[in-house]
Amino acid sequence: MDSTNKMSYNAGQAQGQAQEKAGSMMEKASNAAQSAKESIQEAGQQMMAKAQDAADAVKDATGMNKSN
């Protein structure tokens, strides 16, 4: 293998490694984004449940929650 071919081979190897690393980083970023999305959704559901509990407590305190 002459020096031109060897340099070309090495450049190809470096490019392949860079592409693999970039793909891995993108996958990690995607996983982090998905995890954040799930955390936000869970927090939103918890807030909605607490708000409903608070609304029910107000209804109970004011007598609006009685069914006749």
N, C-alpha and C positions, 0 to 999 in steps of 0.2 A: 504494500500500500504506500503510494507516494505521499508527500507531505500535503498536497492539495486535497487528496482524497481523505487523508486522516483529519484535516481541519474541517472538511465538510461533514465527515462522520461525527466529529466531536460537537459541531454546531447543531447537528440533528439531534444528538443525544441531549444536549442542553435544552433545546427547544421542547423536546418530549417531556423532560423532567419539569420544565416550567409550566407546560400545559397541564400536567398531572397535578402539580402543586396548586395551580389556579383552580382546577376543578374541585380539589379537596377543600380549598378555602371557600369556594362558592357553596359547596354542600354544607359546610359548617355554618355559614351565614344563613342559609336557608333554614337549617334546623333551629338556629337561635331565633330567627324571625317567627317560625311556627310555634316555638315554645312561648315566646312573648305574647303572641296572639292568643294562645290558649290561656295564659295567665290573666290576660286582660278580660277575656270572656268570663272566666271563673270569677274574677273580682266583680264584674258587672252583675253577674247572677247573684252573688252574695249581697251586693248593694240593693238590688231589687227586692230580695227576700227581706232584708232589714227594713226597707222602706214600707213594704207591705205589712210587716209586723208593727211598725210604728203607726201606720194608718189604722190598723185593727185596734191598737191600744187606745188611740184617740176616740175611735168609734165606741169602744167599750166604756171609756171614761165619760163620754157625753151621752151615753144611752142610745146612740144611733145604730148600734149593732144588734138590737133586740128584734127578733122576728115575731110578729103578731099574727 
